[in-house]
Amino acid sequence: MGNIIAFDLGASSGRAMLGRLVDGKIEITELHRFSNDPVQVGNRLHWDILRLYHEIKQGLLITKNKGIEVASIGIDSWAVDFGFIGPNGELIGNPYHYRDRHTEDMMEKLFAELPAGEIFARTGIQFLQFNTIFQLYALKQANSPWLQEGNRLLMIPDLLRYFLTGQMHNEFSNATTTQLFNPVEGNWDRELLHKLGFPESWFGEVLQPGSPAGVLQESVCEELGIPSIPVYAVAEHDTGSAVAAVPALDRSFAYLSCGTWSLMGTEVQEPVINDMAQKLNFTNEGGVEGTYRLLKNIMGLWILQESRRVWEKAGKSYSFPELVKLAEAAKPFGAFIDPDHPMFLAPGDMPARIAQYCQETGQQAPESDGEIVRCILESLALKYRFVLEMTERLSNQQFNGLHMVGGGINNTLLCQWSANAIGKPVWAGPSEGSAIGNMAVQWIAQGVFSDIWEARRVIRDSFPVIEYRPEAQEQWSQAYDRFVKLTGISE
């Protein structure tokens, strides 16, 4: 079958992945990997969007230099962030990073104008201070010139696609994360936009995953010396692509997309929008083939990544396997944190914040680096149990295990501890879930696969899945009771 490329951009790195089908199985090859580092300018934190676009072009050049003919391209990335296109068709300003502090206190200020219950009833999206709705509200409060000069709002993959094709479209899975899309109406919520003072003209046609989204424009082809290539809108929120790649054979399944963020939930045919979903701060994000992802964000390995960065600045350079070994050797269940506490959202000294959290919750703070890593990983595993149980309640399902996909599955200790915490098997794989799901949607669009379930069967046959069986149930159950009490999480 023809070669396709998935550009998969995560919160810390990006990659260009080549995919092809050989003897009924998917083969993937990493063509190009690059870092994705936010850039601090004054008090603002930005994405280096032009660098990301440059790296995408480098990926296309590599295919040319290797003599690879490409049948199609798809791009996925993180959600909520965006750029504005001005009347001359050019980008206005550098997109803000979702961890920038300009949205602090904006949830409370907006709720004073528009009740949280009404927003959730219209959108079914969880409340996070960096959601697009709060970013736009913060720009409005700051009288940002972006809002006066901008003609169109494009999410990050929309923006990169625009640079490649010259065509502006909004894609469904990412559009839903803005908290401005009405899943019942299947379009932007015009009444909500009106109440917030956001012009409808900012928001364009919403393409479903698998829709044609243009071809490489002439200027790109001339610059790179390549032919024009079709570009598809895939599930452009990387979690949407990761869920598309979950190798589930049972249509009732739970997933955990594990990386910088952990996103846990299940796939549903209709959004779950009720008082309990709002109270538990669950979300209903668009998926493939008209489905929705009922899920909850968990801070994920971000806390460990930031801790590692702090240690590196202090002259202690650890590889991730070394950190796992340190955690393994540390005393179990010494201290717990709620990974989703606001103090862990912004970049900074995570070991110091963990110590502060423990002090405020009456715990002995972890002292060694290994104890800190163990605290992070155990707390994540225990938070997974809480969210999985809430997912079962909201979806009226009982899951017989948990599918883990994404780069986080390379942390075998976290996989095993997750199985221990939930008391059910964990099936880990594939690690490049977002890229593979991106490819699957391209092949569905081309008619290679009939639907997502055929794609999942092929994914299951193409990549290893490692099963982790729960161990030490009594100790982990006792630890969970302590975790719930110390962190104050509740239904």
Buried (B, 14 or more C-beta within 10 A) or exposed (E): BBBBBBBBBBBBBBBBBBBBBEEEEBEBEEBBEBEBEBEEEEEBBBBBBEBBBEBBBBBBBBBBEEEBEBBBBBBBBBBBBBBBBBEEEEBBBBBBBBBBBBBBEBBEEBBEEBEEEEBBBBBBBBBBBBBBBBBBBBBBBEEBEBBEBBBBBBBBBBBBBBBBBBBBBBBBBBBBBBBBBBBEEEEBBEEBBEBBEBEEEBBBEBBBBBBBBBBBBEEBBEEBEBEEBBBBBBBBBBBBBBBBBBBBEEEEBBBBBBBBBBBBBBBBEEBBBEEEBBEBBBBBBBBBBEBBBBBBBBBBBBBBBBBBBBBEEEEEEBEBEBBBBBBEEBEEBBBBBBBBBEBBBEBBBBBEBBBBBBEEBEBEBBEEBBBBBBBBBBBBBBBBBBBBBBBBEBBEBEBEBBBBBBBBBBBEBBBBBBBBBBBBBBBBBBBBBBBBBBBBBBBBBBEBBEEBEBBBBBBBEBBEBEEBEBEEEEEBEEBBEBBBEBBEBEE
